[in-house]
Protein backbone atom coordinates (compact mmCIF):
# COMPACT_ATOMS: atom_id res chain seq x y z
CA UNK A 1 0.00 0.00 0.00
CA UNK A 2 1.21 3.45 -0.84
CA UNK A 3 -0.15 6.59 0.81
CA UNK A 4 0.52 9.00 -2.04
CA UNK A 5 -0.25 6.95 -5.13
CA UNK A 6 -3.52 5.32 -5.99
CA UNK A 7 -2.18 3.05 -8.74
CA UNK A 8 -1.30 -0.46 -7.65
CA UNK A 9 1.70 -2.32 -9.01
CA UNK A 10 2.42 -6.07 -8.82
CA UNK A 11 4.83 -5.28 -5.98
CA UNK A 12 2.01 -3.52 -4.08
CA UNK A 13 -0.14 -6.63 -4.36
CA UNK A 14 2.71 -8.79 -3.09
CA UNK A 15 3.15 -6.41 -0.17
CA UNK A 16 -0.59 -6.57 0.53
CA UNK A 17 -0.43 -10.35 0.70
CA UNK A 18 2.39 -10.16 3.23
CA UNK A 19 0.53 -7.59 5.33
CA UNK A 20 -2.79 -9.42 5.33
CA UNK A 21 -1.18 -12.73 6.23
CA UNK A 22 0.65 -11.01 9.09
CA UNK A 23 -2.74 -9.75 10.32
CA UNK A 24 -3.88 -13.37 10.35
CA UNK A 25 -6.15 -12.95 7.33
CA UNK A 26 -5.97 -15.68 4.70
CA UNK A 27 -8.90 -14.65 2.49
CA UNK A 28 -9.91 -11.14 1.48
CA UNK A 29 -11.05 -9.06 -1.46
CA UNK A 30 -8.97 -6.08 -2.55
CA UNK A 31 -11.48 -3.30 -3.29
CA UNK A 32 -8.79 -0.81 -4.30
CA UNK A 33 -7.51 2.54 -3.05
CA UNK A 34 -9.82 4.97 -1.33
CA UNK A 35 -9.26 8.64 -0.50
CA UNK A 36 -10.93 10.82 2.11
CA UNK A 37 -13.41 13.35 0.78
CA UNK A 38 -11.90 16.22 2.83
CA UNK A 39 -8.43 15.56 4.19
CA UNK A 40 -6.81 13.86 1.21
CA UNK A 41 -5.55 10.89 3.23
CA UNK A 42 -5.72 7.54 1.50
CA UNK A 43 -5.67 3.84 2.22
CA UNK A 44 -6.59 0.52 0.70
CA UNK A 45 -10.10 -0.83 1.08
CA UNK A 46 -10.36 -4.58 1.66
CA UNK A 47 -13.26 -6.90 2.42
CA UNK A 48 -12.92 -9.67 5.01
CA UNK A 49 -15.82 -12.06 5.57
CA UNK A 50 -18.31 -9.54 4.25
CA UNK A 51 -17.01 -6.63 6.34
CA UNK A 52 -14.99 -3.80 4.81
CA UNK A 53 -11.81 -2.40 6.37
CA UNK A 54 -9.35 0.30 5.37
CA UNK A 55 -5.66 -0.55 5.55
CA UNK A 56 -3.55 2.51 6.28
CA UNK A 57 -0.38 3.71 7.92
CA UNK A 58 -0.67 5.70 11.17
CA UNK A 59 0.97 9.14 11.46
CA UNK A 60 4.62 9.35 12.40
CA UNK A 61 6.59 11.81 14.49
CA UNK A 62 5.08 12.99 17.77
CA UNK A 63 1.75 11.35 17.02
CA UNK A 64 3.44 7.98 16.60
CA UNK A 65 4.30 8.06 20.31
CA UNK A 66 0.61 8.45 21.16
CA UNK A 67 -0.41 5.05 19.81
CA UNK A 68 -0.93 3.22 23.12
CA UNK A 69 -3.04 6.08 24.49
CA UNK A 70 -5.06 6.36 21.29
CA UNK A 71 -5.88 2.67 21.18
CA UNK A 72 -6.86 2.45 24.85
CA UNK A 73 -8.89 5.67 24.77
CA UNK A 74 -10.79 4.71 21.63
CA UNK A 75 -11.54 1.26 22.99
CA UNK A 76 -12.98 2.83 26.15
CA UNK A 77 -15.13 5.26 24.17
CA UNK A 78 -16.39 2.50 21.89
CA UNK A 79 -17.41 0.49 24.96
CA UNK A 80 -19.15 3.65 26.25
CA UNK A 81 -21.37 3.81 23.18
CA UNK A 82 -19.42 6.30 21.04
CA UNK A 83 -19.38 5.17 17.36
CA UNK A 84 -15.62 4.76 17.04
CA UNK A 85 -14.56 2.32 14.28
CA UNK A 86 -12.94 -0.86 15.57
CA UNK A 87 -9.47 -2.19 14.75
CA UNK A 88 -8.62 -5.62 13.41
CA UNK A 89 -6.13 -7.13 15.86
CA UNK A 90 -3.09 -9.19 14.91
CA UNK A 91 -2.89 -12.85 16.04
CA UNK A 92 -0.88 -11.51 18.99
CA UNK A 93 -3.73 -9.19 19.96
CA UNK A 94 -1.95 -6.02 18.83
CA UNK A 95 -3.87 -3.16 17.13
CA UNK A 96 -0.99 -2.32 14.78
CA UNK A 97 1.34 -4.38 12.63
CA UNK A 98 5.03 -3.63 12.08
CA UNK A 99 6.87 -5.02 9.05
CA UNK A 100 10.38 -3.66 8.81
CA UNK A 101 10.08 0.10 9.16
CA UNK A 102 6.43 0.18 8.11
CA UNK A 103 3.46 0.22 10.50
CA UNK A 104 -0.08 -0.69 9.42
CA UNK A 105 -3.55 -0.43 10.96
CA UNK A 106 -6.67 -2.19 9.70
CA UNK A 107 -9.69 -0.07 10.56
CA UNK A 108 -13.34 -0.98 10.28
CA UNK A 109 -14.95 0.91 7.39
CA UNK A 110 -18.26 2.51 8.33
CA UNK A 111 -20.51 3.75 5.55
CA UNK A 112 -22.06 7.14 6.01
CA UNK A 113 -22.62 10.49 4.38
CA UNK A 114 -19.78 13.00 4.27
CA UNK A 115 -20.49 16.44 5.72
CA UNK A 116 -21.14 19.14 3.13
CA UNK A 117 -22.16 22.66 4.13
CA UNK A 118 -24.59 22.83 1.19
CA UNK A 119 -26.31 19.53 2.02
CA UNK A 120 -30.05 19.91 2.83
CA UNK A 121 -29.44 18.28 6.24
CA UNK A 122 -26.31 20.27 7.08
CA UNK A 123 -27.97 22.21 9.93
CA UNK A 124 -29.23 18.97 11.47
CA UNK A 125 -25.72 17.55 11.11
CA UNK A 126 -24.26 20.58 12.91
CA UNK A 127 -26.57 19.91 15.86
CA UNK A 128 -25.79 16.18 15.76
CA UNK A 129 -22.06 16.95 15.81
CA UNK A 130 -22.52 19.18 18.86
CA UNK A 131 -24.49 16.50 20.68
CA UNK A 132 -21.90 13.81 19.84
CA UNK A 133 -19.03 15.99 21.07
CA UNK A 134 -20.85 16.49 24.36
CA UNK A 135 -21.32 12.71 24.66
CA UNK A 136 -17.60 12.18 24.01
CA UNK A 137 -16.65 14.77 26.61
CA UNK A 138 -19.02 13.34 29.19
CA UNK A 139 -17.54 9.87 28.64
CA UNK A 140 -13.99 11.24 28.75
CA UNK A 141 -14.63 12.80 32.17
CA UNK A 142 -15.06 9.25 33.49
CA UNK A 143 -12.10 7.74 31.64
CA UNK A 144 -10.06 5.66 34.12
CA UNK A 145 -6.91 5.71 31.99
CA UNK A 146 -3.94 8.04 32.13
CA UNK A 147 -3.78 11.74 31.30
CA UNK A 148 -2.05 11.93 27.94
CA UNK A 149 -0.26 15.29 27.91
CA UNK A 150 1.64 16.75 24.97
CA UNK A 151 4.88 18.72 25.47
CA UNK A 152 4.30 22.40 26.22
CA UNK A 153 5.66 23.54 22.85
CA UNK A 154 2.89 21.72 20.99
CA UNK A 155 0.06 22.75 23.31
CA UNK A 156 -2.35 25.48 22.17
CA UNK A 157 -0.21 28.51 23.06
CA UNK A 158 2.98 27.05 21.60
CA UNK A 159 1.25 25.95 18.42
CA UNK A 160 -0.30 29.37 17.89
CA UNK A 161 3.04 31.13 18.28
CA UNK A 162 4.61 28.69 15.86
CA UNK A 163 1.95 29.39 13.25
CA UNK A 164 2.30 33.15 13.70
CA UNK A 165 6.05 32.89 13.15
CA UNK A 166 5.43 30.76 10.07
CA UNK A 167 2.88 33.26 8.75
CA UNK A 168 5.31 36.14 9.28
CA UNK A 169 7.94 34.26 7.26
CA UNK A 170 5.45 33.65 4.44
CA UNK A 171 4.55 37.35 4.38
CA UNK A 172 8.21 38.36 4.27
CA UNK A 173 8.90 36.00 1.37
CA UNK A 174 5.86 36.86 -0.73
CA UNK A 175 6.68 38.64 -3.97
CA UNK A 176 3.12 39.95 -4.29
CA UNK A 177 3.03 43.18 -2.31
CA UNK A 178 -0.75 43.21 -1.82
CA UNK A 179 -0.76 39.70 -0.35
CA UNK A 180 2.31 40.35 1.81
CA UNK A 181 0.72 43.50 3.24
CA UNK A 182 -2.65 41.85 3.83
CA UNK A 183 -1.11 38.80 5.51
CA UNK A 184 1.04 41.04 7.73
CA UNK A 185 -2.13 42.89 8.74
CA UNK A 186 -3.80 39.58 9.65
CA UNK A 187 -0.84 38.67 11.87
CA UNK A 188 -0.86 42.10 13.52
CA UNK A 189 -4.56 41.74 14.35
CA UNK A 190 -4.04 38.28 15.87
CA UNK A 191 -0.97 39.31 17.86
CA UNK A 192 -2.86 42.26 19.32
CA UNK A 193 -5.55 40.09 20.94
CA UNK A 194 -3.84 36.78 21.69
CA UNK A 195 -1.94 37.79 24.88
CA UNK A 196 -5.15 38.97 26.58
CA UNK A 197 -7.07 35.91 25.39
CA UNK A 198 -4.39 33.55 26.71
CA UNK A 199 -4.24 35.36 30.06
CA UNK A 200 -8.03 35.21 30.40
CA UNK A 201 -8.12 31.47 29.76
CA UNK A 202 -5.15 30.92 32.04
CA UNK A 203 -6.90 32.74 34.88
CA UNK A 204 -10.03 30.59 34.58
CA UNK A 205 -10.68 28.39 37.61
CA UNK A 206 -12.21 24.95 37.63
CA UNK A 207 -12.32 24.63 33.83
CA UNK A 208 -12.98 20.99 32.87
CA UNK A 209 -9.94 19.13 31.53
CA UNK A 210 -9.71 15.60 30.15
CA UNK A 211 -8.47 13.64 27.14
CA UNK A 212 -10.05 15.15 24.03
CA UNK A 213 -10.49 14.01 20.43
CA UNK A 214 -8.01 16.64 19.24
CA UNK A 215 -9.30 17.18 15.69
CA UNK A 216 -13.09 16.96 15.89
CA UNK A 217 -14.01 18.46 12.53
CA UNK A 218 -16.43 17.55 9.71
CA UNK A 219 -13.76 15.54 7.88
CA UNK A 220 -13.66 13.00 10.72
CA UNK A 221 -17.42 12.44 11.04
CA UNK A 222 -19.87 10.37 9.02
CA UNK A 223 -23.64 10.74 9.17
CA UNK A 224 -26.63 8.46 8.78
CA UNK A 225 -29.93 10.26 8.49
CA UNK A 226 -29.59 13.17 10.93
CA UNK A 227 -27.21 11.43 13.34
CA UNK A 228 -23.46 10.89 13.59
CA UNK A 229 -22.66 7.25 12.79
CA UNK A 230 -18.84 7.31 12.96
CA UNK A 231 -16.12 9.38 14.64
CA UNK A 232 -12.58 8.79 13.37
CA UNK A 233 -9.30 10.72 13.24
CA UNK A 234 -8.16 10.37 16.86
CA UNK A 235 -4.47 10.89 16.05
CA UNK A 236 -4.24 14.19 17.97
CA UNK A 237 -6.02 12.95 21.13
CA UNK A 238 -4.47 14.47 24.26
CA UNK A 239 -5.19 16.03 27.65
CA UNK A 240 -6.62 19.53 27.21
CA UNK A 241 -9.21 21.98 28.46
CA UNK A 242 -12.55 21.09 26.90
CA UNK A 243 -12.97 24.81 26.18
CA UNK A 244 -10.17 24.59 23.59
CA UNK A 245 -11.73 21.66 21.75
CA UNK A 246 -15.18 23.23 21.87
CA UNK A 247 -13.80 26.43 20.30
CA UNK A 248 -11.84 24.50 17.67
CA UNK A 249 -14.90 22.49 16.65
CA UNK A 250 -17.29 25.45 16.78
CA UNK A 251 -14.98 27.32 14.42
CA UNK A 252 -14.84 24.34 12.05
CA UNK A 253 -18.62 23.93 11.80
CA UNK A 254 -19.78 27.56 11.86
CA UNK A 255 -16.99 29.54 10.20
CA UNK A 256 -15.86 27.26 7.37
CA UNK A 257 -17.56 25.95 4.24
CA UNK A 258 -16.92 22.24 3.71
CA UNK A 259 -17.55 20.93 0.21
CA UNK A 260 -17.06 17.38 -0.98
CA UNK A 261 -16.03 18.72 -4.39
CA UNK A 262 -13.29 21.04 -3.12
CA UNK A 263 -10.22 20.47 -0.92
CA UNK A 264 -10.16 24.11 0.25
CA UNK A 265 -12.38 25.08 3.19
CA UNK A 266 -13.44 28.64 2.45
CA UNK A 267 -15.17 31.05 4.86
CA UNK A 268 -18.92 30.53 5.13
CA UNK A 269 -19.64 34.25 5.55
CA UNK A 270 -18.20 37.51 4.25
CA UNK A 271 -17.48 38.46 7.87
CA UNK A 272 -17.31 36.34 10.99
CA UNK A 273 -19.15 33.06 11.62
CA UNK A 274 -22.58 31.80 10.63
CA UNK A 275 -24.67 32.64 13.75
CA UNK A 276 -27.32 30.04 12.90
CA UNK A 277 -24.77 27.22 12.88
CA UNK A 278 -23.12 28.56 16.03
CA UNK A 279 -26.46 28.54 17.83
CA UNK A 280 -27.38 25.05 16.59
CA UNK A 281 -24.05 23.57 17.65
CA UNK A 282 -23.84 25.24 21.07
CA UNK A 283 -27.47 24.53 21.91
CA UNK A 284 -27.03 20.82 21.18
CA UNK A 285 -23.72 20.64 23.04
CA UNK A 286 -24.89 22.75 25.97
CA UNK A 287 -28.06 20.71 26.47
CA UNK A 288 -25.86 17.74 27.47
CA UNK A 289 -22.80 19.49 28.87
CA UNK A 290 -23.42 23.11 29.95
CA UNK A 291 -20.57 25.41 30.96
CA UNK A 292 -19.26 25.61 34.49
CA UNK A 293 -19.44 29.07 36.14
CA UNK A 294 -17.32 31.57 34.23
CA UNK A 295 -16.51 29.20 31.36
CA UNK A 296 -18.94 30.53 28.76
CA UNK A 297 -17.47 34.03 29.06
CA UNK A 298 -14.11 32.59 27.94
CA UNK A 299 -15.38 30.92 24.76
CA UNK A 300 -14.66 33.99 22.63
CA UNK A 301 -11.09 34.02 24.00
CA UNK A 302 -10.68 30.36 23.12
CA UNK A 303 -11.96 31.08 19.60
CA UNK A 304 -9.34 33.82 19.23
CA UNK A 305 -6.67 31.38 20.41
CA UNK A 306 -7.50 28.68 17.86
CA UNK A 307 -8.16 31.10 14.97
CA UNK A 308 -4.57 31.28 13.61
CA UNK A 309 -4.15 27.50 13.56
CA UNK A 310 -7.43 26.71 11.81
CA UNK A 311 -7.22 29.66 9.42
CA UNK A 312 -3.71 28.73 8.28
CA UNK A 313 -4.80 25.14 7.69
CA UNK A 314 -8.16 26.05 6.14
CA UNK A 315 -9.12 29.25 4.29
CA UNK A 316 -5.49 30.35 3.85
CA UNK A 317 -4.04 26.90 3.21
CA UNK A 318 -3.15 27.64 -0.41
CA UNK A 319 -1.02 30.59 0.74
CA UNK A 320 0.85 28.63 3.40
CA UNK A 321 1.31 25.45 1.37
CA UNK A 322 1.13 26.68 -2.20
CA UNK A 323 2.27 24.09 -4.74
CA UNK A 324 2.16 26.79 -7.41
CA UNK A 325 3.51 30.31 -7.59
CA UNK A 326 1.41 32.67 -5.54
CA UNK A 327 1.16 34.89 -8.63
CA UNK A 328 -0.85 32.14 -10.33
CA UNK A 329 -3.52 32.13 -7.59
CA UNK A 330 -6.44 34.49 -8.12
CA UNK A 331 -5.27 37.53 -6.17
CA UNK A 332 -8.74 38.99 -5.55
CA UNK A 333 -9.94 35.68 -4.10
CA UNK A 334 -6.93 35.47 -1.77
CA UNK A 335 -7.33 39.09 -0.63
CA UNK A 336 -11.02 38.47 0.12
CA UNK A 337 -10.15 35.54 2.38
CA UNK A 338 -7.38 37.55 4.05
CA UNK A 339 -9.86 40.37 4.71
CA UNK A 340 -12.17 37.84 6.38
CA UNK A 341 -9.31 36.59 8.58
CA UNK A 342 -8.32 40.16 9.48
CA UNK A 343 -11.85 40.96 10.65
CA UNK A 344 -12.18 37.94 12.97
CA UNK A 345 -10.62 39.35 16.18
CA UNK A 346 -12.85 42.45 16.11
CA UNK A 347 -15.92 40.38 15.19
CA UNK A 348 -15.32 37.93 18.04
CA UNK A 349 -14.84 40.86 20.41
CA UNK A 350 -18.23 42.31 19.45
CA UNK A 351 -19.90 38.91 19.69
CA UNK A 352 -18.38 37.92 23.05
CA UNK A 353 -21.57 38.22 25.11
CA UNK A 354 -23.77 36.68 22.41
CA UNK A 355 -21.47 33.65 22.06
CA UNK A 356 -21.52 33.07 25.83
CA UNK A 357 -25.32 33.31 25.87
CA UNK A 358 -25.61 30.76 23.06
CA UNK A 359 -23.74 28.20 25.14
CA UNK A 360 -25.65 29.09 28.29
CA UNK A 361 -28.86 28.73 26.26
CA UNK A 362 -30.08 32.13 27.49
CA UNK A 363 -31.51 33.25 24.18
C-alpha positions as CSV (number, residue, x, y, z in Angstrom):
1,X,0.0,0.0,0.0
2,X,1.2,3.5,-0.8
3,X,-0.1,6.6,0.8
4,X,0.5,9.0,-2.0
5,X,-0.2,6.9,-5.1
6,X,-3.5,5.3,-6.0
7,X,-2.2,3.0,-8.7
8,X,-1.3,-0.5,-7.7
9,X,1.7,-2.3,-9.0
10,X,2.4,-6.1,-8.8
11,X,4.8,-5.3,-6.0
12,X,2.0,-3.5,-4.1
13,X,-0.1,-6.6,-4.4
14,X,2.7,-8.8,-3.1
15,X,3.2,-6.4,-0.2
16,X,-0.6,-6.6,0.5
17,X,-0.4,-10.4,0.7
18,X,2.4,-10.2,3.2
19,X,0.5,-7.6,5.3
20,X,-2.8,-9.4,5.3
21,X,-1.2,-12.7,6.2
22,X,0.6,-11.0,9.1
23,X,-2.7,-9.7,10.3
24,X,-3.9,-13.4,10.4
25,X,-6.1,-13.0,7.3
26,X,-6.0,-15.7,4.7
27,X,-8.9,-14.6,2.5
28,X,-9.9,-11.1,1.5
29,X,-11.0,-9.1,-1.5
30,X,-9.0,-6.1,-2.6
31,X,-11.5,-3.3,-3.3
32,X,-8.8,-0.8,-4.3
33,X,-7.5,2.5,-3.1
34,X,-9.8,5.0,-1.3
35,X,-9.3,8.6,-0.5
36,X,-10.9,10.8,2.1
37,X,-13.4,13.4,0.8
38,X,-11.9,16.2,2.8
39,X,-8.4,15.6,4.2
40,X,-6.8,13.9,1.2
41,X,-5.5,10.9,3.2
42,X,-5.7,7.5,1.5
43,X,-5.7,3.8,2.2
44,X,-6.6,0.5,0.7
45,X,-10.1,-0.8,1.1
46,X,-10.4,-4.6,1.7
47,X,-13.3,-6.9,2.4
48,X,-12.9,-9.7,5.0
49,X,-15.8,-12.1,5.6
50,X,-18.3,-9.5,4.2
51,X,-17.0,-6.6,6.3
52,X,-15.0,-3.8,4.8
53,X,-11.8,-2.4,6.4
54,X,-9.4,0.3,5.4
55,X,-5.7,-0.6,5.6
56,X,-3.5,2.5,6.3
57,X,-0.4,3.7,7.9
58,X,-0.7,5.7,11.2
59,X,1.0,9.1,11.5
60,X,4.6,9.3,12.4
61,X,6.6,11.8,14.5
62,X,5.1,13.0,17.8
63,X,1.7,11.4,17.0
64,X,3.4,8.0,16.6
65,X,4.3,8.1,20.3
66,X,0.6,8.5,21.2
67,X,-0.4,5.1,19.8
68,X,-0.9,3.2,23.1
69,X,-3.0,6.1,24.5
70,X,-5.1,6.4,21.3
71,X,-5.9,2.7,21.2
72,X,-6.9,2.5,24.9
73,X,-8.9,5.7,24.8
74,X,-10.8,4.7,21.6
75,X,-11.5,1.3,23.0
76,X,-13.0,2.8,26.2
77,X,-15.1,5.3,24.2
78,X,-16.4,2.5,21.9
79,X,-17.4,0.5,25.0
80,X,-19.1,3.7,26.3
81,X,-21.4,3.8,23.2
82,X,-19.4,6.3,21.0
83,X,-19.4,5.2,17.4
84,X,-15.6,4.8,17.0
85,X,-14.6,2.3,14.3
86,X,-12.9,-0.9,15.6
87,X,-9.5,-2.2,14.7
88,X,-8.6,-5.6,13.4
89,X,-6.1,-7.1,15.9
90,X,-3.1,-9.2,14.9
91,X,-2.9,-12.9,16.0
92,X,-0.9,-11.5,19.0
93,X,-3.7,-9.2,20.0
94,X,-1.9,-6.0,18.8
95,X,-3.9,-3.2,17.1
96,X,-1.0,-2.3,14.8
97,X,1.3,-4.4,12.6
98,X,5.0,-3.6,12.1
99,X,6.9,-5.0,9.1
100,X,10.4,-3.7,8.8
101,X,10.1,0.1,9.2
102,X,6.4,0.2,8.1
103,X,3.5,0.2,10.5
104,X,-0.1,-0.7,9.4
105,X,-3.5,-0.4,11.0
106,X,-6.7,-2.2,9.7
107,X,-9.7,-0.1,10.6
108,X,-13.3,-1.0,10.3
109,X,-14.9,0.9,7.4
110,X,-18.3,2.5,8.3
111,X,-20.5,3.8,5.6
112,X,-22.1,7.1,6.0
113,X,-22.6,10.5,4.4
114,X,-19.8,13.0,4.3
115,X,-20.5,16.4,5.7
116,X,-21.1,19.1,3.1
117,X,-22.2,22.7,4.1
118,X,-24.6,22.8,1.2
119,X,-26.3,19.5,2.0
120,X,-30.0,19.9,2.8
121,X,-29.4,18.3,6.2
122,X,-26.3,20.3,7.1
123,X,-28.0,22.2,9.9
124,X,-29.2,19.0,11.5
125,X,-25.7,17.5,11.1
126,X,-24.3,20.6,12.9
127,X,-26.6,19.9,15.9
128,X,-25.8,16.2,15.8
129,X,-22.1,16.9,15.8
130,X,-22.5,19.2,18.9
131,X,-24.5,16.5,20.7
132,X,-21.9,13.8,19.8
133,X,-19.0,16.0,21.1
134,X,-20.9,16.5,24.4
135,X,-21.3,12.7,24.7
136,X,-17.6,12.2,24.0
137,X,-16.7,14.8,26.6
138,X,-19.0,13.3,29.2
139,X,-17.5,9.9,28.6
140,X,-14.0,11.2,28.7
141,X,-14.6,12.8,32.2
142,X,-15.1,9.2,33.5
143,X,-12.1,7.7,31.6
144,X,-10.1,5.7,34.1
145,X,-6.9,5.7,32.0
146,X,-3.9,8.0,32.1
147,X,-3.8,11.7,31.3
148,X,-2.0,11.9,27.9
149,X,-0.3,15.3,27.9
150,X,1.6,16.7,25.0
151,X,4.9,18.7,25.5
152,X,4.3,22.4,26.2
153,X,5.7,23.5,22.8
154,X,2.9,21.7,21.0
155,X,0.1,22.8,23.3
156,X,-2.4,25.5,22.2
157,X,-0.2,28.5,23.1
158,X,3.0,27.1,21.6
159,X,1.2,25.9,18.4
160,X,-0.3,29.4,17.9
161,X,3.0,31.1,18.3
162,X,4.6,28.7,15.9
163,X,2.0,29.4,13.3
164,X,2.3,33.1,13.7
165,X,6.1,32.9,13.1
166,X,5.4,30.8,10.1
167,X,2.9,33.3,8.8
168,X,5.3,36.1,9.3
169,X,7.9,34.3,7.3
170,X,5.4,33.7,4.4
171,X,4.5,37.3,4.4
172,X,8.2,38.4,4.3
173,X,8.9,36.0,1.4
174,X,5.9,36.9,-0.7
175,X,6.7,38.6,-4.0
176,X,3.1,40.0,-4.3
177,X,3.0,43.2,-2.3
178,X,-0.7,43.2,-1.8
179,X,-0.8,39.7,-0.4
180,X,2.3,40.3,1.8
181,X,0.7,43.5,3.2
182,X,-2.7,41.8,3.8
183,X,-1.1,38.8,5.5
184,X,1.0,41.0,7.7
185,X,-2.1,42.9,8.7
186,X,-3.8,39.6,9.7
187,X,-0.8,38.7,11.9
188,X,-0.9,42.1,13.5
189,X,-4.6,41.7,14.4
190,X,-4.0,38.3,15.9
191,X,-1.0,39.3,17.9
192,X,-2.9,42.3,19.3
193,X,-5.6,40.1,20.9
194,X,-3.8,36.8,21.7
195,X,-1.9,37.8,24.9
196,X,-5.2,39.0,26.6
197,X,-7.1,35.9,25.4
198,X,-4.4,33.5,26.7
199,X,-4.2,35.4,30.1
200,X,-8.0,35.2,30.4
201,X,-8.1,31.5,29.8
202,X,-5.1,30.9,32.0
203,X,-6.9,32.7,34.9
204,X,-10.0,30.6,34.6
205,X,-10.7,28.4,37.6
206,X,-12.2,25.0,37.6
207,X,-12.3,24.6,33.8
208,X,-13.0,21.0,32.9
209,X,-9.9,19.1,31.5
210,X,-9.7,15.6,30.2
211,X,-8.5,13.6,27.1
212,X,-10.0,15.1,24.0
213,X,-10.5,14.0,20.4
214,X,-8.0,16.6,19.2
215,X,-9.3,17.2,15.7
216,X,-13.1,17.0,15.9
217,X,-14.0,18.5,12.5
218,X,-16.4,17.5,9.7
219,X,-13.8,15.5,7.9
220,X,-13.7,13.0,10.7
221,X,-17.4,12.4,11.0
222,X,-19.9,10.4,9.0
223,X,-23.6,10.7,9.2
224,X,-26.6,8.5,8.8
225,X,-29.9,10.3,8.5
226,X,-29.6,13.2,10.9
227,X,-27.2,11.4,13.3
228,X,-23.5,10.9,13.6
229,X,-22.7,7.3,12.8
230,X,-18.8,7.3,13.0
231,X,-16.1,9.4,14.6
232,X,-12.6,8.8,13.4
233,X,-9.3,10.7,13.2
234,X,-8.2,10.4,16.9
235,X,-4.5,10.9,16.1
236,X,-4.2,14.2,18.0
237,X,-6.0,13.0,21.1
238,X,-4.5,14.5,24.3
239,X,-5.2,16.0,27.7
240,X,-6.6,19.5,27.2
241,X,-9.2,22.0,28.5
242,X,-12.5,21.1,26.9
243,X,-13.0,24.8,26.2
244,X,-10.2,24.6,23.6
245,X,-11.7,21.7,21.7
246,X,-15.2,23.2,21.9
247,X,-13.8,26.4,20.3
248,X,-11.8,24.5,17.7
249,X,-14.9,22.5,16.7
250,X,-17.3,25.4,16.8
251,X,-15.0,27.3,14.4
252,X,-14.8,24.3,12.1
253,X,-18.6,23.9,11.8
254,X,-19.8,27.6,11.9
255,X,-17.0,29.5,10.2
256,X,-15.9,27.3,7.4
257,X,-17.6,26.0,4.2
258,X,-16.9,22.2,3.7
259,X,-17.5,20.9,0.2
260,X,-17.1,17.4,-1.0
261,X,-16.0,18.7,-4.4
262,X,-13.3,21.0,-3.1
263,X,-10.2,20.5,-0.9
264,X,-10.2,24.1,0.3
265,X,-12.4,25.1,3.2
266,X,-13.4,28.6,2.5
267,X,-15.2,31.1,4.9
268,X,-18.9,30.5,5.1
269,X,-19.6,34.2,5.5
270,X,-18.2,37.5,4.3
271,X,-17.5,38.5,7.9
272,X,-17.3,36.3,11.0
273,X,-19.1,33.1,11.6
274,X,-22.6,31.8,10.6
275,X,-24.7,32.6,13.7
276,X,-27.3,30.0,12.9
277,X,-24.8,27.2,12.9
278,X,-23.1,28.6,16.0
279,X,-26.5,28.5,17.8
280,X,-27.4,25.0,16.6
281,X,-24.0,23.6,17.6
282,X,-23.8,25.2,21.1
283,X,-27.5,24.5,21.9
284,X,-27.0,20.8,21.2
285,X,-23.7,20.6,23.0
286,X,-24.9,22.7,26.0
287,X,-28.1,20.7,26.5
288,X,-25.9,17.7,27.5
289,X,-22.8,19.5,28.9
290,X,-23.4,23.1,30.0
291,X,-20.6,25.4,31.0
292,X,-19.3,25.6,34.5
293,X,-19.4,29.1,36.1
294,X,-17.3,31.6,34.2
295,X,-16.5,29.2,31.4
296,X,-18.9,30.5,28.8
297,X,-17.5,34.0,29.1
298,X,-14.1,32.6,27.9
299,X,-15.4,30.9,24.8
300,X,-14.7,34.0,22.6
301,X,-11.1,34.0,24.0
302,X,-10.7,30.4,23.1
303,X,-12.0,31.1,19.6
304,X,-9.3,33.8,19.2
305,X,-6.7,31.4,20.4
306,X,-7.5,28.7,17.9
307,X,-8.2,31.1,15.0
308,X,-4.6,31.3,13.6
309,X,-4.1,27.5,13.6
310,X,-7.4,26.7,11.8
311,X,-7.2,29.7,9.4
312,X,-3.7,28.7,8.3
313,X,-4.8,25.1,7.7
314,X,-8.2,26.0,6.1
315,X,-9.1,29.2,4.3
316,X,-5.5,30.3,3.8
317,X,-4.0,26.9,3.2
318,X,-3.1,27.6,-0.4
319,X,-1.0,30.6,0.7
320,X,0.9,28.6,3.4
321,X,1.3,25.5,1.4
322,X,1.1,26.7,-2.2
323,X,2.3,24.1,-4.7
324,X,2.2,26.8,-7.4
325,X,3.5,30.3,-7.6
326,X,1.4,32.7,-5.5
327,X,1.2,34.9,-8.6
328,X,-0.9,32.1,-10.3
329,X,-3.5,32.1,-7.6
330,X,-6.4,34.5,-8.1
331,X,-5.3,37.5,-6.2
332,X,-8.7,39.0,-5.5
333,X,-9.9,35.7,-4.1
334,X,-6.9,35.5,-1.8
335,X,-7.3,39.1,-0.6
336,X,-11.0,38.5,0.1
337,X,-10.1,35.5,2.4
338,X,-7.4,37.5,4.0
339,X,-9.9,40.4,4.7
340,X,-12.2,37.8,6.4
341,X,-9.3,36.6,8.6
342,X,-8.3,40.2,9.5
343,X,-11.8,41.0,10.6
344,X,-12.2,37.9,13.0
345,X,-10.6,39.4,16.2
346,X,-12.8,42.4,16.1
347,X,-15.9,40.4,15.2
348,X,-15.3,37.9,18.0
349,X,-14.8,40.9,20.4
350,X,-18.2,42.3,19.4
351,X,-19.9,38.9,19.7
352,X,-18.4,37.9,23.0
353,X,-21.6,38.2,25.1
354,X,-23.8,36.7,22.4
355,X,-21.5,33.7,22.1
356,X,-21.5,33.1,25.8
357,X,-25.3,33.3,25.9
358,X,-25.6,30.8,23.1
359,X,-23.7,28.2,25.1
360,X,-25.7,29.1,28.3
361,X,-28.9,28.7,26.3
362,X,-30.1,32.1,27.5
363,X,-31.5,33.2,24.2
